[in-house]
Amino acid sequence: MQDRMAQRGRLAGKTAIVTGAAGGIGRATVEAFLREGAQVVAMDLTAPLARIAFEGDGVIRIACDLADRAAIQAATDEAVSKLGGLDILVASGALKGGTGNFIDLTDADWDRYVDVNLTGTFLACRAAARAMVAGGKGGRIITIGSVNSFLSEPEAAAYVAAKGGVAMLTRAMAVDLAKYGILANMIAPGPVDVTGNNTGYSEPKLAGEVRDEVALGRPGLPQEVATAAVFLAEAGSSFITGSTITIDGGMSAMIFGGMRGR
Ligand SMILES: NC(=O)c1ccc[n+]([C@@H]2O[C@H](COP(=O)([O-])OP(=O)(O)OC[C@H]3O[C@@H](n4cnc5c(N)ncnc54)[C@H](O)[C@@H]3O)[C@@H](O)[C@H]2O)c1
């Protein structure tokens, strides 16, 4: 276990839960938080959590299925008890991918995406907010939405609708939790290569799309998202709530990117 008081960094002495911690962005966030001196609980499904190795010591792992309502509260209670309180939640856990054309979208796929990506995010945030209120020191809730929280794309209606919900959930939390000193903000990533070796976007068609549609001409790195999570968690961002930080290399600033002839 880390000695919290001995840690230095922008999050020294802070406690955090990161959901989706075994995923690309979640893992980078855990590692960035550790480097900044926070004490971190990593949450994810049992198998990915068992497989993942974190750079840094003292990560507490707690398995939790975001589709299991009772499990989320129990996992948060366990985390808060092990951490001795809770200052920060990063809600990164989600199902990704498309579900086909809207006309063929099944009830089961709709439910799966909404249950994990929207309801699971809500439950993790509510459990964290209650712990923060009980702690009486305020806190920071950081949701990981997507550019799909405000822009659609083909064959992803369930994902897009759930991510749109996360955007408004975050604003609603910012409004209701302000009186407790809890700030809530969303990070909206564009394409982020979570494979760690740039293979995620090496498939020629996808690589071409990213070159055309992202102003910077490349996918982002998980660390480039984690850096914003640190910023939203640290003391200096104390007047930012209900906001969105878009990290998409300029993708959503642009239309007709394919005409640039890169
Ligand atoms: N990578 C991107 O291009 C990108 C773009 C926009 C938004 N995002 C968002 O960023 C967040 C992190 O994505 P990532 O790219 O790191 O993806 P990832 O697939 O690497 O990580 C997601 C994690 O969520 C976990 N998860 C899935 N279902 C779960 C469940 N039922 N219970 C608990 N955990 C569950 C997975 O096990 C995985 O570790 C997600 O919310 C995603 O929608 C990612």
The ligand as an SDF file (V2000), in Angstrom:
LIG
                    3D

 44 48  0  0  0  0  0  0  0  0999 V2000
  -10.6280    4.5220  -27.5460 N   0  0  0  0  0  0  0  0  0  0  0  0
  -11.4060    5.3720  -28.1740 C   0  0  0  0  0  0  0  0  0  0  0  0
  -11.2080    5.6300  -29.3650 O   0  0  0  0  0  0  0  0  0  0  0  0
  -12.5340    6.0610  -27.4580 C   0  0  0  0  0  0  0  0  0  0  0  0
  -13.1750    7.1250  -28.1130 C   0  0  0  0  0  0  0  0  0  0  0  0
  -14.2080    7.7800  -27.4780 C   0  0  0  0  0  0  0  0  0  0  0  0
  -14.6020    7.3820  -26.2290 C   0  0  0  0  0  0  0  0  0  0  0  0
  -13.9750    6.3500  -25.6090 N   0  0  0  0  0  0  0  0  0  0  0  0
  -14.4610    5.9810  -24.2850 C   0  0  0  0  0  0  0  0  0  0  0  0
  -13.3720    5.8990  -23.4120 O   0  0  0  0  0  0  0  0  0  0  0  0
  -13.6730    4.9560  -22.3790 C   0  0  0  0  0  0  0  0  0  0  0  0
  -12.5410    3.9610  -22.2820 C   0  0  0  0  0  0  0  0  0  0  0  0
  -12.4330    3.3110  -23.5160 O   0  0  0  0  0  0  0  0  0  0  0  0
  -11.0910    2.5690  -23.9870 P   0  0  0  0  0  0  0  0  0  0  0  0
  -10.7970    3.0510  -25.3490 O   0  0  0  0  0  0  0  0  0  0  0  0
  -10.0890    2.5920  -22.9250 O   0  0  0  0  0  0  0  0  0  0  0  0
  -11.7260    1.1170  -24.1930 O   0  0  0  0  0  0  0  0  0  0  0  0
  -11.3260   -0.2840  -23.6030 P   0  0  0  0  0  0  0  0  0  0  0  0
  -12.2580   -1.2530  -24.2690 O   0  0  0  0  0  0  0  0  0  0  0  0
   -9.8640   -0.4920  -23.7250 O   0  0  0  0  0  0  0  0  0  0  0  0
  -11.7260   -0.1040  -22.0720 O   0  0  0  0  0  0  0  0  0  0  0  0
  -13.0480   -0.1970  -21.6110 C   0  0  0  0  0  0  0  0  0  0  0  0
  -13.0160   -1.0080  -20.3390 C   0  0  0  0  0  0  0  0  0  0  0  0
  -14.3650   -1.1040  -19.8410 O   0  0  0  0  0  0  0  0  0  0  0  0
  -14.5140   -2.4010  -19.3350 C   0  0  0  0  0  0  0  0  0  0  0  0
  -15.9070   -2.8310  -19.3290 N   0  0  0  0  0  0  0  0  0  0  0  0
  -16.6800   -3.1670  -20.3960 C   0  0  0  0  0  0  0  0  0  0  0  0
  -17.8710   -3.6230  -19.9730 N   0  0  0  0  0  0  0  0  0  0  0  0
  -17.8410   -3.5780  -18.6220 C   0  0  0  0  0  0  0  0  0  0  0  0
  -18.7650   -3.9300  -17.6100 C   0  0  0  0  0  0  0  0  0  0  0  0
  -19.9740   -4.4670  -17.8900 N   0  0  0  0  0  0  0  0  0  0  0  0
  -18.4070   -3.7710  -16.3190 N   0  0  0  0  0  0  0  0  0  0  0  0
  -17.1860   -3.2660  -15.9960 C   0  0  0  0  0  0  0  0  0  0  0  0
  -16.2680   -2.9070  -16.9000 N   0  0  0  0  0  0  0  0  0  0  0  0
  -16.5930   -3.0710  -18.2060 C   0  0  0  0  0  0  0  0  0  0  0  0
  -13.7010   -3.2970  -20.2570 C   0  0  0  0  0  0  0  0  0  0  0  0
  -13.3620   -4.5270  -19.6140 O   0  0  0  0  0  0  0  0  0  0  0  0
  -12.4980   -2.4390  -20.5710 C   0  0  0  0  0  0  0  0  0  0  0  0
  -11.3970   -2.7200  -19.7290 O   0  0  0  0  0  0  0  0  0  0  0  0
  -15.0090    4.3250  -22.7630 C   0  0  0  0  0  0  0  0  0  0  0  0
  -16.0270    4.9680  -22.0340 O   0  0  0  0  0  0  0  0  0  0  0  0
  -15.1210    4.6280  -24.2330 C   0  0  0  0  0  0  0  0  0  0  0  0
  -16.4670    4.6630  -24.6610 O   0  0  0  0  0  0  0  0  0  0  0  0
  -12.9570    5.6780  -26.1940 C   0  0  0  0  0  0  0  0  0  0  0  0
  1  2  1  0
  2  3  2  0
  2  4  1  0
  4  5  1  0
  4 44  2  0
  5  6  2  0
  6  7  1  0
  7  8  2  0
  8  9  1  0
  8 44  1  0
  9 10  1  0
  9 42  1  0
 10 11  1  0
 11 12  1  0
 11 40  1  0
 12 13  1  0
 13 14  1  0
 14 15  2  0
 14 16  1  0
 14 17  1  0
 17 18  1  0
 18 19  2  0
 18 20  1  0
 18 21  1  0
 21 22  1  0
 22 23  1  0
 23 24  1  0
 23 38  1  0
 24 25  1  0
 25 26  1  0
 25 36  1  0
 26 27  1  0
 26 35  1  0
 27 28  2  0
 28 29  1  0
 29 30  1  0
 29 35  2  0
 30 31  1  0
 30 32  2  0
 32 33  1  0
 33 34  2  0
 34 35  1  0
 36 37  1  0
 36 38  1  0
 38 39  1  0
 40 41  1  0
 40 42  1  0
 42 43  1  0
M  CHG  2   8   1  16  -1
M  END
$$$$
